[in-house]
Amino acid sequence: MQPDHFFDEMHTSDGSPRPHYLPYADWLKYMPVEQMLQKQKEAETLFARLGITFAVYGDETGVERSIPFDIIPRILRPGAWDTLSTGSIQRVKALNAFLQDIYHEQEIIKAGIVPGAQVLGNKLYRPEMQGVDVPGDIYIHVAGIDLVKVAENKFYVLEDNLRSPSGVSYMLENRRMMMRLFPELFERMSVAPVDHYTDLLLDNLRAVAPAGVLDPTIAVLTPGAHNSAYFEHAFLAQQMGIELVEGQDLFVRNNVVYMRTTRGPQRVDVIYRRIDDDFLDPLAFRADSLLGVPGLLSAYRAGRVTLANAIGTGVADDKSIYVYVPEMIRFYLGEEPILANVPTWQLRKPDDLQYVLERLEQLVVKEVQGSGGYGMLVGPAASPAQRETFRELILQNPANYIAQPTLALSTCPTFVSQGIAPRHVDLRPYVLSGKSVSLVPGGLTRVALREGSLVVNSSQGGGTKDTWVLEE
């Protein structure tokens, strides 16, 4: 059964606003619905004009869409943010140590904590990276940690996004939009800023330049304008004041990467890549890739260019590895996890498989390498036919799936066609590693706009909110 009680982030059980929402609630009381509707339309018009869109893979129309934006912010009190930020940093440090270890000494495998087959047999493990030293031992330069709240002081980590996490442009543009639409609210409330994210990212990318490079040239590598996240790639390059390049703009000579310019070749030292491993280098990975740069892996292995994130990070955000992150924290950091994992059944284990198959109507089942809300079954919301179809998929390859309980995701007030109503949310803060491991006070709040839906992904009908972390 789906939980019938959800934590309301704005209101207590008697309907009164929680203390950190009080100033906003007082303001909202005097805002006519007509004016809110006008502000919502204004936001939609501005986002469309700015070209803030995404494409849905598999949509035969090829039409790009604006991600729905909700004008009611999600507000976090300082104490809650301290827990989330400290816990997210702890998690990324442990995951980074895990990647450094499995591509070198593999101590965690030798200790019997993570099964070797789970790592070395994983298709996201890259043997080409074995023994390769990366600058500062940093593999995860940008991480998106998906978090859900289920009670006043109870958060769970839903998953770790370590390859090329997207959505940060929405975090930044959502804040700009709210400041434009409701400047009086920012005068009334002490909201921590997030607009220094790109400065922090650029500083960290500069810090991981190859040895001996004092003034690195940095570029964002995009698959091109047809990619669903192209707006974000262009946005980040523009905000950091660096070049946006495609594979055809780069070439490798003597293990050095160069960018073609009107003034001749220019060396590139750090590449913030938004292309999957498989497509990065047709000489090393997929030979049919037209997106990558021939010879890029050789230049990387030779230490002549830095890639952010590192090749091979995907093995650490695979959902079959997720279950071991608490043990990684204990093994590498000697600390107890600050943020809990969602209880997880691994269907490669016969007992777990039997348990899950007997309770499909109660659980959420996910592909270990799925993302974007695809490859998953939300049991309580699925029809009997959908559950039976998924049962057959599971039985064909049980190791390809994990299962988790249907969490009682918290709700936030959301402006919908019927007025203001509660909708389920999650949160993706972005953790940056370079000079240090840090994050800006905020993140991307995703909201399930369909009533009763627990799926927040934009490709599945979700929207976004601005996330306000209140300063002390």
N, C-alpha and C positions, 0 to 999 in steps of 0.2 A: 504493500500500500504506500502511496505517496504521503509524505508527512503533512499533517493538517495544521501544523502550527509553524510559522516562520518568524524569525526575529525581525521586527520592524526597527530599522536604524534611526528613524526620526521620532517615533512615538513610543511611549511606555504603554503598558497593558491597559491603563485607564484612559488612553488617548491624548495625554498631555505631551508636549514636546520634550525630548531629552535636553539636558542643559546646554550641550554644545550646538543644538539646533534652535535654541530659543530666539536669538536675534533674527534668524532667517524666517522662523515661523511668524514672528511679530510683523515682519515686512510683508510676508505672503498674504497675511490676513486682509491687507488693504489693497492688494493687487487684483483688479477686476479680471475675470476670466477672458474678456474680450481683449484686454491689453496683453495678457500672456499669449493668447493666440496670435496676436499681431507680432509679438517678439519671436514666436516660434517660426512664423512664416518669413520673417526677416532673416533669421538664421539660415533657413533652408535656401533662400535666394542668394545670400552671401556665400555660402559653401559651394553652391553650384557655380557662381561666378568665379570663385577662386580655383575651380577645377578639382576640388577635393572629392575624388571618386575612387571606386574600386570596381574590378570586374569579377564576376563569379565564374570560376572554371566550370565548364560543362554546360554553361548557358549558351544555347545555340544562337541566340539573338546577338550575342557579343556586346550587348548594351552595357555601358558603364553606369554605375549608380552612385549616388551620394549615400554615405552611411547615415541613417537617421540620427539626429542629434537631439537630445533632450535638454531643455533649458532649466530644469531643476537640478541643482548640483548635488553630488554626494559629499557629505561633510564628515570628516574624521577628526576625533579629538586627539590632542597631542600624544596622550599616553598610548592610545591604540597604534598610532603611527610609529612610535618608538619601538613597539614590539614587532611590527611588520617589517620595518627597515632593518633592525638588528637581526631578525630571523632570516630575512632574505639575503643579507650580506653573508651571514654564517653559511647559508646553504650554497651560495655561489663559490665561496672559498673552498668548501669541501668538494664540490663538483669539479672545480678546476684542479684541485689536488688529485682527484680520481683520474682525470684525463692525463695529467703529467705522469702519474704512476703507471697506468695501463699501457702507455706508449713508451715506457722505460722499464722499470724493474718489476712491475706487476706484483707488488707486495700484497695488495688486498686480495688478489687471487691466490697467492701462495698461503695466505693466512686463512683461506677457506671462507671468507666473508661474502665474496661475490663469486659465483661459479664461473670458471674460465669459459665454459661453453656459451654462457650468456653474453659474454663480452666478445671473445674471439670469433664466435660463430654468428655474431650479429652483422647484418649486411651494412650497417652504418659504421662499423669498425673499419678503419682504414689502415691496412698493414703497411702502406706506403709511408705512414707517419711514425712507424716504429723506430725509436732511437733518434728521432729528429728533435733538436733543441729549439724551442721557440723563444723569442725575446721576453725576458722577465718570467719565463715559465707560465705565461698567460695564454690560455687557450680561449677563454670565454671573455671577450672584451665587452660584449653587450648581452645581457640575459633578461628575459621577460619571465617573471615568476607569477603564475596564475594562482590567485588566492580567493578563497570563499569564506564568508563569515556565517556562522551558524548560531552564535549566541553572543552575549555581551563581550566576553573576553576570549572567545573561541574562534580561531581561524584554522583553516586547513590549506595546505598546498595541494592544488589540483594537478598541476603539471609544471615542468620546467621547460622553457623554450630557449634553446642554447645555440641553434644554428644561425638563423638570421631573423630574430623576433621582430615582428612588425607592429605598427600601431602607434609608435611614439609621436608621429606627426599629428595624429588626432588628439593626443594628450595636449600638445602645444597649441594647436589651432582651436581646440575647445576652450582653453583658457583665454585666448585672445578674443574669441567670440563673446564669452561671458563678460569680459571687461568692457567690451564695446556695448553690449546690450544693457548691462546692469552696473554701471560704474558706481552707483550709490551703495551697492552691497559691499564693494571692496573698501569703501570708506568706513562702513559700519562694522566690518568684520576683519580680523587679522588673518588673512589667508596667505600661507607661505608661497613664495614664487616658485615657478618651474621653468621660467624662460631661459635660465642659464644652462639647461640641459645640453644644448649643442656646443657651448663653450667648454663644458666639462668633457664631453665626448671628444672634441678636437684636442684638448690637452692630453687626454689619455692616449689617443692615437699617435700623437707626436712622441709620447713617452716610450712607445714600443717600436720606434724606428730601428732598423738594423744597426748593429754596432758601428760606431764611427760617423754616423750621419747626424749632423748637428741641426740642420734646417731641412727636415724631410718634406718632400712633396707627397701629398696625400690625395687620393681620389676615391670616389664612390663608384663601384662597378655594378652596373645594372644590366639585367637581361634586355632592357629596351622598353619602349613606350607601350608595348602590348602586355606587359606584366601587370598583374592586378595591383601591385603596390608601387607602380612607377611614380605616382604623385609623391609618395614618401621619399623615394630615392632622390628625386629632383629637389624636393623641399630641404632635405638634410644637407645635400651638397651646397645649395644656395645659402642656407643658414650658416654653414661652417666656412663659406668662402673658398671652397675647393672644387676641383673639376668633377663633373659627372661623365663617366666614360662607359662605353660598351666594349665588348671583347675585341671588336674590329679596330678600336682606337689604340690598342696596346700591342706591343710585340716584344719578344725576348731575344736578346743577343748576348752571348757569353754569360748566361745566367743573370743578366740584369734586365729588368722590365723598363720599357720605354713607352712614352705616350707620344703619339703623332700630334704635332702642333704646326701652326703656320710658320713658326720660327725654326722648325726642325725638331728632331727627337728630343724629348725631355725625360730624364730618369724619374720613375715613380718608386717611392720607398715604402709606402704603406697603402694598402688597398682595403677599404671597408667594403667587403663584397656582399652583394645581395643575390648571389647565384649559388645554387646548390652544388655540393661537392661534385656530383656526377658530371656537371656541365662546365666545370672550371677549366679543364685542360684536356683537349681531345687527344693529346699524345699519351695521357696517363689514365684517363677515365673513359668516358663515352666518346668513341671516335667520330660519331655523327654530330657531336655538339657544334653548333655554329655560334654559341654564346660566349665561349671561353677564350683562353689565350694559350696557343701552343707553347709548351715549355715552361708554363707558370709553375708547375710543381717542382721542376728542377731548380728554378730560381729560388723558390721558397725553401727547399731542402738545403740549398747552399747558403741560406741566411742572407740573401741579397735583397729580399723583399719580405715585408710582414703582411700577413693576411688576418683580417679581423672579420668574423671569428675564424679561429684556426680550422684547417681541414681536419675532419674526424671528430668534431664536437658532437655530432648527432648521436653517437653511441651513448652519450651520457644523458640525453633527454628522451631516449626511447622509454616507453612506458613499462617495459619489462625490467629496466634498470632502476626506474623510479622507486621501487619498493625497497631498494638498498640504501637510499640516500641517508636515512637516519643513522645507519651503521657507518656510512662514510664519515659523517660528522664526528662520531665517537672515535673512529679509527685514525683519521687524519688530524683532527683538531683537539681531541681529548675533551670534548664538550658534549653536553646533552642538547638535543635539538630544541630550538626555541619554538619553531613552527612544526606542527604535526603533519604527517602524511595522512591522506584519506585511507582508512582500512581497505586493503586490496587483496583480491584473490587472483592467483596466477593459474590460468587455466591449463598450463603445461603440467600442473600437478594433478594427478587423478582425483584426489579427494576434493580439491578446490573445484575441478571441473564438474564433478557430480553435484556438489553443493549448489553451484551456480545454475546448472541446467534444471535443477528442481525448483529454482526461484527466479526464473527469468522475468516474471511479471513484477518483481520487486527491485531489481538491480539495474545498474547502468553497465553495459559491456562496451569495451573500446578496443579497437585495433592497437597493437603496441606501437605502430609507427603512423597511426592516423593523426589527422589534425584538422582544424577548421570546422569541427562538428561533424565531419564525415566519418564513415566507418564505425559508427557507434549505434547502440540500441539503448534508448531510454525506456526500460521495461514498463514502468507504470503508465507511460503515455502511448505505448505501442499497441497495435491491434493484435489479436491472437495470430492472424496470418503473418504479420511482420515478425512476431516472436518466433514462429515456426521456421520462417525463412532464415532468420539469424541463427537459429539452433543448428541448421544444416551447415551454415558457414563455419560455425564454431567447431563442429564435429570433423569437418574437413581438415582443420589445422588448429587444434586447441592452443598451441604455443603462441599463436598470433594474437591472442586476446588476454585481456585482464578484465576483472569486474570489480565494481565498487558499489557501496550502498547509495541509494538515492538521497543525496544530502538535502537538508532543509535550508537551501540558500536564503540568506537574508533578503529583505526587500527594502527598496527606497521609493519615496513618492516620485511619480513620473507623470509628465503631462501627456495624456493620451486623448483620443477623440472624445471620450466620455467626461473628460476633465482630469482631475488629479487622482491617480490610483496607484497602489503598490505594484511594483514589478521586481523580479529577481535580478540580482547583480553579482558580478565578480569584479576582481581588481587585478590589473597587471602592472606592478611597478617595474621600472627598468633599472637594473643594477649594472653599473659601469666599472670596469677594471682596467687599471693602467698605472698611474702614479700611486693610486690607492684603490680600494673597493668602496664605492659610494653610490648614492642614488639621490635624485632630487625628491623633495617632499610632495609626492603626488603619484599619479599613474593613470592608466587608462581604465576607467570604469566602463564595463560593457553591461548592457541591460537587455533582458529578454522582453521585447515589447509586446509579444503575444500573451494574453492573459493566461496564467497558469504554466507558461513555458519555462523550462529551466535551462534552455539552450540559448546562450548569449551571443554566439558567433554571428558576425555580420552576414556571412554567407547563408545563415539559417534564419534570417529575419531579425537579428539583434541590432541594437543601436549603441550609442555611447553617451556618456555624461562627463562633465567636468568634475574632477575630484579635488575637493578642498581640504587641505590639512591645516588645521588652525594652529597658529603659533601661540606659545605660552604667554 
